[in-house]
């Protein structure tokens, strides 16, 4: 047995080849977990930027109401006649039309 075959028999192959499964798992996690989450965040940000008075929305507390006014960071939502609550924009989950 020569020295080259003895070295290969001891498991000293290409180090990149031994790292390939780890690299594949990292790439797969990025594709399956991180990319969809970024897409959802971008879609929610665009939704929040598009909120206008009169829009029906669902809050993170589960309340459905009508937007009365919108400022840079807050939204006033009427949840019942003459009952208006002020919420930070991220507390708005979706359009109430998505729930129905």
PyMOL commands that set and color helices and strands:
alter all, ss='L'
color gray80, all
select helices_A, chain A and resi 3-9+15-49+89-91+96-99
alter helices_A, ss='H'
color red, helices_A
select strands_A, chain A and resi 56-59+64-70+74-80+83-88+92-95
alter strands_A, ss='S'
color yellow, strands_A
deselect
rebuild
show_as cartoon
